[in-house]
Amino acid sequence: MAKRIYNVFEKNMASGAVSGGVLVRANTQAQAIGHVVRNRYGAEVADQETLVRLLADGVKVEECGDSE
């Protein structure tokens, strides 16, 4: 499969607007996004105190689908 150049951008969930962009040559859209977010985001199992704090702040738990 030939690599394509993807524009990976940040979406504003409230307005639907997009900002900036990073050009990434990759085989798939998922690879391009992964390349950009790898150094910007992290993930770990939430401990009890983190859960209590974030839920109290109104953060909703999102469900990740199998296809993601």
N, CA, C and O of each residue as an XYZ file, in Angstrom:
272
protein
N       0.844     -1.183      0.000
C       0.000      0.000      0.000
C       0.891      1.249      0.000
O       1.839      1.344      0.780
N       0.587      2.173     -0.855
C       1.347      3.414     -0.927
C       0.949      4.332      0.218
O      -0.223      4.442      0.576
N       1.953      4.984      0.778
C       1.659      5.933      1.850
C       1.010      7.175      1.270
O       1.274      7.571      0.134
N       0.156      7.776      2.078
C      -0.504      9.023      1.703
C      -0.129     10.076      2.723
O       0.346      9.751      3.812
N      -0.338     11.328      2.380
C      -0.070     12.419      3.310
C      -1.393     12.832      3.936
O      -2.336     13.207      3.240
N      -1.447     12.757      5.260
C      -2.648     13.106      6.022
C      -2.433     14.430      6.737
O      -1.331     14.722      7.202
N      -3.490     15.229      6.823
C      -3.503     16.438      7.634
C      -4.188     16.065      8.943
O      -5.396     15.828      8.967
N      -3.429     16.011     10.026
C      -3.979     15.675     11.342
C      -4.231     16.985     12.066
O      -3.314     17.784     12.253
N      -5.485     17.208     12.477
C      -5.864     18.487     13.059
C      -6.680     18.274     14.316
O      -7.207     17.189     14.559
N      -6.778     19.329     15.111
C      -7.546     19.291     16.349
C      -8.937     19.845     16.092
O      -9.086     20.921     15.514
N      -9.963     19.103     16.526
C     -11.348     19.538     16.347
C     -11.853     20.193     17.620
O     -11.565     19.730     18.723
N     -12.603     21.265     17.464
C     -13.281     21.905     18.593
C     -14.655     21.265     18.671
O     -15.494     21.481     17.796
N     -14.890     20.478     19.713
C     -16.124     19.715     19.817
C     -17.357     20.621     19.935
O     -18.442     20.238     19.497
N     -17.208     21.802     20.514
C     -18.356     22.688     20.702
C     -18.792     23.337     19.392
O     -19.982     23.382     19.082
N     -17.832     23.835     18.631
C     -18.187     24.595     17.431
C     -18.012     23.809     16.141
O     -18.544     24.197     15.101
N     -17.276     22.713     16.199
C     -17.014     21.954     14.985
C     -15.865     22.524     14.175
O     -15.508     21.977     13.132
N     -15.278     23.626     14.650
C     -14.165     24.250     13.941
C     -12.910     23.394     14.074
O     -12.766     22.615     15.016
N     -12.026     23.555     13.133
C     -10.748     22.847     13.189
C      -9.634     23.869     13.329
O      -9.763     25.014     12.895
N      -8.534     23.437     13.946
C      -7.421     24.360     14.107
C      -6.119     23.667     13.756
O      -5.945     22.471     13.988
N      -5.216     24.442     13.196
C      -3.885     23.963     12.894
C      -3.870     22.773     11.969
O      -4.822     22.527     11.229
N      -2.796     22.048     12.019
C      -2.662     20.857     11.215
C      -1.224     20.392     11.216
O      -0.294     21.197     11.270
N      -1.053     19.095     11.155
C       0.266     18.487     11.060
C       0.220     17.543      9.868
O      -0.649     16.673      9.800
N       1.130     17.703      8.944
C       1.177     16.823      7.782
C       2.014     15.597      8.107
O       3.164     15.714      8.531
N       1.433     14.422      7.905
C       2.093     13.167      8.251
C       1.946     12.194      7.081
O       0.842     11.968      6.586
N       3.061     11.625      6.649
C       3.019     10.580      5.632
C       2.862      9.247      6.351
O       3.714      8.868      7.156
N       1.774      8.534      6.061
C       1.480      7.288      6.769
C       0.660      6.357      5.878
O       0.103      6.776      4.863
N       0.599      5.093      6.277
C      -0.199      4.112      5.544
C      -1.691      4.268      5.803
O      -2.503      4.035      4.909
N      -2.059      4.665      7.027
C      -3.473      4.774      7.379
C      -3.720      6.045      8.186
O      -2.796      6.654      8.725
N      -4.991      6.424      8.251
C      -5.399      7.576      9.053
C      -5.071      7.329     10.526
O      -4.606      8.236     11.217
N      -5.309      6.112     11.007
C      -5.025      5.785     12.412
C      -3.542      5.927     12.717
O      -3.183      6.420     13.786
N      -2.672      5.508     11.804
C      -1.235      5.666     12.021
C      -0.857      7.141     12.084
O      -0.034      7.536     12.909
N      -1.450      7.951     11.223
C      -1.142      9.381     11.199
C      -1.554     10.051     12.508
O      -0.790     10.827     13.082
N      -2.758      9.749     12.975
C      -3.221     10.321     14.240
C      -2.346      9.837     15.388
O      -1.947     10.631     16.240
N      -2.044      8.540     15.418
C      -1.197      7.983     16.469
C       0.161      8.649     16.523
O       0.697      8.899     17.603
N       0.715      8.934     15.363
C       2.026      9.587     15.294
C       1.995     10.959     15.956
O       2.926     11.336     16.668
N       0.921     11.701     15.716
C       0.815     13.064     16.251
C       0.522     13.064     17.749
O       1.123     13.840     18.491
N      -0.385     12.214     18.201
C      -0.792     12.262     19.605
C       0.157     11.523     20.544
O       0.092     11.712     21.758
N       1.016     10.702     20.010
C       1.927      9.889     20.826
C       2.677     10.701     21.884
O       2.824     10.261     23.024
N       3.141     11.872     21.503
C       3.928     12.686     22.439
C       3.118     13.776     23.121
O       3.654     14.529     23.933
N       1.839     13.866     22.801
C       0.999     14.913     23.391
C       0.067     14.377     24.466
O      -0.374     15.125     25.338
N      -0.231     13.099     24.408
C      -1.198     12.510     25.327
C      -0.623     11.253     25.948
O       0.292     10.634     25.404
N      -1.167     10.887     27.083
C      -0.794      9.647     27.755
C      -2.053      9.015     28.316
O      -3.117      9.635     28.323
N      -1.936      7.798     28.781
C      -3.080      7.121     29.379
C      -2.598      6.180     30.464
O      -1.548      5.550     30.338
N      -3.372      6.094     31.523
C      -3.097      5.170     32.617
C      -4.420      4.821     33.271
O      -5.402      5.549     33.124
N      -4.450      3.726     33.982
C      -5.657      3.352     34.706
C      -5.904      4.407     35.779
O      -5.005      4.744     36.550
N      -7.124      4.921     35.821
C      -7.463      5.978     36.779
C      -7.587      5.399     38.184
O      -8.283      4.406     38.399
N      -6.904      6.030     39.139
C      -7.049      5.581     40.528
C      -8.324      6.187     41.112
O      -8.959      7.035     40.485
N      -8.687      5.755     42.296
C      -9.955      6.164     42.908
C     -10.042      7.673     43.104
O     -11.081      8.273     42.830
N      -8.973      8.285     43.570
C      -8.995      9.731     43.816
C      -9.181     10.510     42.514
O      -9.903     11.507     42.484
N      -8.533     10.060     41.444
C      -8.679     10.717     40.144
C     -10.111     10.590     39.652
O     -10.685     11.557     39.152
N     -10.696      9.393     39.789
C     -12.090      9.188     39.392
C     -13.027     10.117     40.150
O     -13.883     10.766     39.548
N     -12.869     10.182     41.459
C     -13.731     11.028     42.285
C     -13.612     12.484     41.855
O     -14.625     13.164     41.691
N     -12.391     12.970     41.670
C     -12.162     14.368     41.306
C     -12.749     14.694     39.940
O     -13.447     15.697     39.789
N     -12.472     13.855     38.942
C     -12.941     14.153     37.593
C     -14.457     14.024     37.469
O     -15.093     14.846     36.809
N     -15.040     13.008     38.092
C     -16.499     12.861     38.052
C     -17.185     14.032     38.739
O     -18.217     14.516     38.273
N     -16.605     14.490     39.855
C     -17.156     15.644     40.566
C     -17.072     16.910     39.715
O     -17.907     17.805     39.846
N     -16.077     16.984     38.856
C     -15.918     18.130     37.955
C     -16.814     18.027     36.724
O     -16.803     18.911     35.867
N     -17.589     16.949     36.638
C     -18.520     16.808     35.521
C     -17.973     16.067     34.313
O     -18.618     16.026     33.265
N     -16.797     15.485     34.451
C     -16.227     14.729     33.334
C     -17.013     13.435     33.170
O     -17.205     12.698     34.137
N     -17.463     13.157     31.965
C     -18.234     11.949     31.669
C     -17.285     10.828     31.235
O     -16.242     11.084     30.634
N     -17.658      9.596     31.545
C     -16.897      8.439     31.087
C     -17.336      8.125     29.676
O     -18.525      7.926     29.426
N     -16.400      8.077     28.750
C     -16.691      7.777     27.351
C     -16.453      6.297     27.101
O     -15.545      5.703     27.682
N     -17.262      5.706     26.243
C     -17.127      4.294     25.887
C     -16.380      4.171     24.565
O     -16.781      4.752     23.557
N     -15.310      3.422     24.581
C     -14.503      3.214     23.372
C     -15.041      1.991     22.641
O     -15.190      0.922     23.234
N     -15.331      2.147     21.355
C     -15.849      1.033     20.565
C     -14.748      0.085     20.133
O     -13.574      0.454     20.116
N     -15.126     -1.134     19.784
C     -14.163     -2.137     19.348
C     -13.475     -1.764     18.050
O     -12.362     -2.221     17.792
N     -14.112     -0.943     17.227
C     -13.544     -0.600     15.929
C     -12.535      0.546     15.996
O     -11.928      0.893     14.983
N     -12.351      1.134     17.172
C     -11.421      2.273     17.303
C     -10.027      1.786     17.553
O      -9.106      2.592     17.690
